[in-house]
């Protein structure tokens, strides 16, 4: 492991315990999944709105 990697990891996770790091990673993954779902739904809404206005 390089020094840069170590210090980056330490600055991000330094004060956390193992279970807290796992929970943080899990929450980050869930957040990413929800953001993707929101973007998909927003795109779908825009497509439907355009179709409803008659601009195919």
DSSP file (Angstrom, degrees, kcal/mol; ACC not computed):
  #  RESIDUE AA STRUCTURE BP1 BP2  ACC     N-H-->O    O-->H-N    N-H-->O    O-->H-N    TCO  KAPPA ALPHA  PHI   PSI    X-CA   Y-CA   Z-CA
    1    1 A X              0   0    0      0, 0.0     2,-0.1     0, 0.0     0, 0.0   0.000 360.0 360.0 360.0 135.7    0.0    0.0    0.0
    2    2 A X     >  -     0   0    0      1,-0.1     4,-2.2     4,-0.0     5,-0.1  -0.371 360.0-115.0 -79.7 162.2    1.4    3.4   -0.9
    3    3 A X  H  > S+     0   0    0      1,-0.2     4,-2.8     2,-0.2     5,-0.3   0.885 116.5  55.1 -63.2 -38.5    1.7    6.3    1.6
    4    4 A X  H  > S+     0   0    0      1,-0.2     4,-2.3     2,-0.2    -1,-0.2   0.922 108.7  47.6 -61.1 -44.7   -0.9    8.3   -0.3
    5    5 A X  H  > S+     0   0    0      2,-0.2     4,-2.6     1,-0.2     5,-0.2   0.919 112.2  50.3 -62.1 -44.1   -3.4    5.5   -0.1
    6    6 A X  H  X S+     0   0    0     -4,-2.2     4,-2.8     1,-0.2    -2,-0.2   0.942 113.3  43.8 -60.5 -49.3   -2.7    5.1    3.6
    7    7 A X  H  X S+     0   0    0     -4,-2.8     4,-2.4     2,-0.2    -1,-0.2   0.847 113.2  51.6 -68.9 -33.6   -3.2    8.7    4.4
    8    8 A X  H  X S+     0   0    0     -4,-2.3     4,-1.7    -5,-0.3    -1,-0.2   0.931 113.6  44.8 -65.6 -44.4   -6.2    9.1    2.2
    9    9 A X  H  X S+     0   0    0     -4,-2.6     4,-3.4    -5,-0.2     5,-0.3   0.912 113.2  51.1 -63.4 -42.8   -7.8    6.1    4.0
   10   10 A X  H  X S+     0   0    0     -4,-2.8     4,-1.9     1,-0.2    -2,-0.2   0.895 109.7  48.9 -64.1 -40.7   -6.7    7.4    7.4
   11   11 A X  H  < S+     0   0    0     -4,-2.4    -1,-0.2     2,-0.2    -2,-0.2   0.838 119.4  39.3 -68.6 -30.8   -8.3   10.8    6.7
   12   12 A X  H  < S+     0   0    0     -4,-1.7    -2,-0.2    -5,-0.2    -1,-0.2   0.892 136.5  13.7 -84.2 -41.9  -11.5    9.2    5.6
   13   13 A X  H >< S+     0   0    0     -4,-3.4     3,-1.7    -5,-0.2    -3,-0.2   0.287  87.8 116.9-119.4   8.3  -11.9    6.3    8.0
   14   14 A X  T 3< S+     0   0    0     -4,-1.9    -3,-0.1    -5,-0.3    -1,-0.1   0.827  82.1  38.2 -51.9 -44.8   -9.3    7.1   10.8
   15   15 A X  T 3  S+     0   0    0     -5,-0.2    -1,-0.3    -4,-0.1     2,-0.3   0.408  99.2  96.6 -91.2   3.4  -11.7    7.6   13.7
   16   16 A X    <   -     0   0    0     -3,-1.7     2,-0.2     2,-0.0    -3,-0.0  -0.644  65.9-132.8 -97.6 150.7  -14.1    4.8   12.8
   17   17 A X     >  -     0   0    0     -2,-0.3     4,-2.2     1,-0.1     3,-0.4  -0.491  37.0 -95.6 -89.9 168.4  -14.2    1.2   14.0
   18   18 A X  H  > S+     0   0    0      1,-0.3     4,-2.0     2,-0.2     5,-0.1   0.871 123.7  47.2 -53.7 -46.2  -14.6   -1.8   11.7
   19   19 A X  H  > S+     0   0    0      1,-0.2     4,-2.0     2,-0.2    -1,-0.3   0.835 110.7  53.3 -68.8 -30.9  -18.3   -2.1   12.0
   20   20 A X  H  > S+     0   0    0     -3,-0.4     4,-2.5     2,-0.2    -1,-0.2   0.875 107.5  51.1 -69.5 -37.1  -18.8    1.6   11.4
   21   21 A X  H  X S+     0   0    0     -4,-2.2     4,-2.6     2,-0.2    -2,-0.2   0.919 110.3  49.4 -65.2 -43.2  -16.8    1.4    8.2
   22   22 A X  H  X S+     0   0    0     -4,-2.0     4,-2.3     1,-0.2    -2,-0.2   0.910 112.0  48.2 -61.4 -42.3  -18.9   -1.5    7.0
   23   23 A X  H  X S+     0   0    0     -4,-2.0     4,-2.5     2,-0.2    -2,-0.2   0.901 110.9  51.1 -65.3 -40.8  -22.1    0.5    7.8
   24   24 A X  H  X S+     0   0    0     -4,-2.5     4,-2.4     2,-0.2    -2,-0.2   0.925 111.0  47.6 -62.4 -45.1  -20.7    3.6    6.0
   25   25 A X  H  X S+     0   0    0     -4,-2.6     4,-2.3     1,-0.2    -1,-0.2   0.904 111.8  51.1 -62.2 -41.0  -19.9    1.6    2.9
   26   26 A X  H  X S+     0   0    0     -4,-2.3     4,-2.3     1,-0.2    -2,-0.2   0.911 111.1  47.5 -62.6 -42.7  -23.3    0.0    3.0
   27   27 A X  H  X S+     0   0    0     -4,-2.5     4,-2.5     2,-0.2    -2,-0.2   0.872 110.5  52.1 -67.4 -36.9  -25.0    3.4    3.3
   28   28 A X  H  X S+     0   0    0     -4,-2.4     4,-2.2     2,-0.2    -2,-0.2   0.900 110.5  48.5 -64.7 -40.0  -22.9    4.8    0.4
   29   29 A X  H  X S+     0   0    0     -4,-2.3     4,-2.2     2,-0.2    -2,-0.2   0.914 112.7  47.6 -65.5 -43.3  -23.9    1.8   -1.8
   30   30 A X  H  X S+     0   0    0     -4,-2.3     4,-2.5     2,-0.2    -2,-0.2   0.899 110.5  52.5 -64.1 -40.8  -27.5    2.3   -0.9
   31   31 A X  H  X S+     0   0    0     -4,-2.5     4,-2.4     1,-0.2    -2,-0.2   0.909 109.3  49.1 -61.4 -43.2  -27.2    6.0   -1.6
   32   32 A X  H  X S+     0   0    0     -4,-2.2     4,-2.1     2,-0.2    -1,-0.2   0.907 110.9  50.4 -62.4 -42.6  -25.8    5.3   -5.0
   33   33 A X  H  X S+     0   0    0     -4,-2.2     4,-2.0     1,-0.2    -2,-0.2   0.913 112.0  47.2 -62.7 -42.9  -28.6    2.9   -5.8
   34   34 A X  H  X S+     0   0    0     -4,-2.5     4,-2.5     2,-0.2    -2,-0.2   0.882 109.4  53.5 -67.8 -38.2  -31.2    5.4   -4.8
   35   35 A X  H  X S+     0   0    0     -4,-2.4     4,-2.4     2,-0.2    -1,-0.2   0.906 109.4  49.0 -62.3 -40.7  -29.6    8.2   -6.8
   36   36 A X  H  X S+     0   0    0     -4,-2.1     4,-2.4     2,-0.2    -2,-0.2   0.905 110.6  50.7 -64.4 -40.8  -29.7    6.0   -9.9
   37   37 A X  H  X S+     0   0    0     -4,-2.0     4,-2.4     1,-0.2    -2,-0.2   0.911 110.7  49.2 -63.7 -41.9  -33.3    5.1   -9.3
   38   38 A X  H  X S+     0   0    0     -4,-2.5     4,-2.6     2,-0.2    -2,-0.2   0.913 111.2  48.9 -64.3 -42.7  -34.2    8.8   -9.0
   39   39 A X  H  X S+     0   0    0     -4,-2.4     4,-2.3     2,-0.2    -1,-0.2   0.899 111.5  49.9 -66.2 -38.5  -32.3    9.7  -12.2
   40   40 A X  H  X S+     0   0    0     -4,-2.4     4,-2.4     2,-0.2    -2,-0.2   0.928 113.2  46.0 -63.0 -44.4  -34.1    6.9  -14.0
   41   41 A X  H  X S+     0   0    0     -4,-2.4     4,-2.4     2,-0.2    -2,-0.2   0.877 111.7  51.7 -67.1 -37.4  -37.5    8.0  -12.8
   42   42 A X  H  X S+     0   0    0     -4,-2.6     4,-2.3     2,-0.2    -1,-0.2   0.922 111.1  47.5 -64.5 -43.6  -36.7   11.6  -13.6
   43   43 A X  H  X S+     0   0    0     -4,-2.3     4,-2.2     2,-0.2    -2,-0.2   0.915 112.1  50.1 -62.7 -43.2  -35.7   10.7  -17.1
   44   44 A X  H  X S+     0   0    0     -4,-2.4     4,-2.5     1,-0.2    -2,-0.2   0.899 109.6  51.5 -61.6 -41.4  -38.9    8.6  -17.5
   45   45 A X  H  X S+     0   0    0     -4,-2.4     4,-2.5     1,-0.2    -1,-0.2   0.910 109.5  49.5 -62.8 -42.9  -41.0   11.5  -16.2
   46   46 A X  H  X S+     0   0    0     -4,-2.3     4,-2.2     2,-0.2    -1,-0.2   0.893 110.9  49.7 -64.2 -39.7  -39.4   13.9  -18.8
   47   47 A X  H  X S+     0   0    0     -4,-2.2     4,-2.4     2,-0.2    -2,-0.2   0.923 112.7  46.9 -64.3 -44.6  -40.1   11.4  -21.6
   48   48 A X  H  X S+     0   0    0     -4,-2.5     4,-2.5     2,-0.2    -2,-0.2   0.883 110.9  52.1 -64.8 -38.8  -43.7   11.0  -20.6
   49   49 A X  H  X S+     0   0    0     -4,-2.5     4,-1.3     2,-0.2    -1,-0.2   0.908 111.6  46.7 -64.0 -42.0  -44.2   14.7  -20.3
   50   50 A X  H  <>S+     0   0    0     -4,-2.2     5,-1.7     1,-0.2     4,-0.4   0.899 112.6  49.5 -66.8 -40.6  -42.8   15.2  -23.7
   51   51 A X  H ><5S+     0   0    0     -4,-2.4     3,-1.0     1,-0.2    -2,-0.2   0.881 108.9  53.2 -65.4 -38.2  -44.9   12.4  -25.2
   52   52 A X  H 3<5S+     0   0    0     -4,-2.5    -1,-0.2     1,-0.2    -2,-0.2   0.796 104.0  55.8 -68.8 -27.3  -48.1   13.9  -23.5
   53   53 A X  T 3<5S-     0   0    0     -4,-1.3    -1,-0.2    -5,-0.2    -2,-0.2   0.576 117.7-112.5 -82.4  -7.4  -47.5   17.3  -25.0
   54   54 A X  T < 5S+     0   0    0     -3,-1.0     2,-1.0    -4,-0.4    -3,-0.2   0.571  78.4 126.5  91.1  10.4  -47.4   15.7  -28.5
   55   55 A X      <       0   0    0     -5,-1.7    -1,-0.1     1,-0.2    -2,-0.1  -0.694 360.0 360.0-100.2  80.4  -43.7   16.3  -29.3
   56   56 A X              0   0    0     -2,-1.0    -1,-0.2    -5,-0.1    -5,-0.1   0.500 360.0 360.0 -70.9 360.0  -42.6   12.8  -30.2
